[in-house]
Structure formats: structure tokens, C-alpha cells
Amino acid sequence: MKKIIMILTILCLFVVGCSKKEDTSSYDEYLEEGKTVAANQEYDKAKNFFSLAKEENSNEEEADALYKQTNNLVEAIDSKEKKHYDVAIQLCSSIEEINSESDIIKSAAKDLKKKCENLKNNPDQEEKEAKKEKKKTAKNKDKKENIKAKNIKSDYKNKAKKAEDLLVKENGIFRYQDALINILRSYDMNDVESAKAVYELSDEMLNNLYKELKTDLDKDSFNKLKKEQIQWLDEKVAKEKGLSKDKLFMYQSLATITLDRCEKFNERYYK
């Protein structure tokens, strides 16, 4: 009987020990996750992770301290955005008084406090910072759009090269040009640079078609086409001027009507 009791006691201690180990493991995991997202300035997420760590082990002071610090920092950031600088400064100061092994939240609070003090003493600085941030955002947006436009042109070049296999097949010229038109129509034109890239490629295709027709058609047929083309160009220029205030819609419209014109040439002369 004593032997059975001893075995049961050992088993209970083993189970409790494993449970405690699992709790500690989860606690450490949540704590580290919180620090990681805090380093990325995702403080709402950090607060949630520190809260989970507290639930896993309520006896650990570090999770509780980081949770309180992060909660105050979130409120301080909100106060700064509302231009309540005194409140933000007070919240940041309270963070410095909460003891913790990690300084990740304290460091962010220190920087925020300094910014709020500067904004409080120099009201015009906020406007300057806003303009600077707006300029930076616009620059990053332009950079992304330029990269996307370059990718469109590179992708089109590669696909056009592959489409050349159609030229040797029956009705090859028509099928090749039809493929190019469909490739150009497939691109997303949801930003200015992308729409501009598709338009420029479409315009290049139309110019090439026109030059080829000048050689292939007899004089009378080409003169008739030339008259039509001059009228079409006048209409395109008028559309471009009328839409010049909205660059995105302008390039989207120009790309569409130019591709429609290419399609018309292809259907009429090469099908």
C-alpha cells in the first residue's frame, strides 16, 4: 500500500512539474512575441501579448510591468495625435516609473515624450513634420509605382517575344498582334505609372502598325487611313486635355482608346 501511495505521489509531482513547465514556456513565448511586435511599433498587439503572458503566469512581475507600460504608451500616442501634449508627456513620465527588465517600451516612451515637449514648445513644428511625412509617403508611393511600371514593360517584352511563335502559323500576323493587344489589356492600371506604362506600350504598337500599313497599303487606301488617323488623333488630344487634371483616369482612358484603335487596325487589315 505504501508503495502504491509513493508511486501516485511521484506521478502527481511529475504532472504538476510538466504543467508548470508548459505554463512557463507559454509565458516566455507570449512575452517575447510582445517584445517583437513592440519593436515594430505595433503597440496594441504588444499589449495583447503581454496580457496573455500575465494570464499564463500572474506571479511574474515583468509581464505585468510591460503591460502597464504599453497600455500607457498607447494612450500617450493617442493623446499626441489629439494634440494633448501635456497628457502625453505625463503618461510617458509614468512609464519611466514602472520598473521592468526590458527597456523596449521605456525607450519608445522617452522618444515620444521628447517629441511632445518639442511640439508643445514649437507649435509650427507639427505642421513641418506633417509636411515632411506627407512628402516622404508620396516619394515612397512614386518609387513603388515606378517599379511596378518597369515590371509591366519588362513582362510585356518577354511575353511579346514568346508570342512571336504565332507569326509562323496560319493568319500569324493577326494572331500575333491580337495576342499583344490582349497582353496589354490584362495589366492592372490602378495607379498613374502603371496606366502610363500601358498607354505608352499601346501607343508604340499603334505607331508600328501605322508605319507597316503605310508600306503595305496602296496609295489611295493609305490616304484614306491617314485622314481617319488625323481625325482620331485630334479626338485623342482633346480627350487628353479634358482629363489632364486626373492623371490616372487620363492614362487609363488613353490606353483603352489606343488599344481599341490597334484592334480596329488588326481586324480591318490583317484578319
Helices and strands as residue ranges (DSSP letters): H 2-39, H 43-56, H 61-81, H 85-96, H 104-121, H 123-163, G 164-168, H 172-186, H 192-216, H 219-242, H 247-269
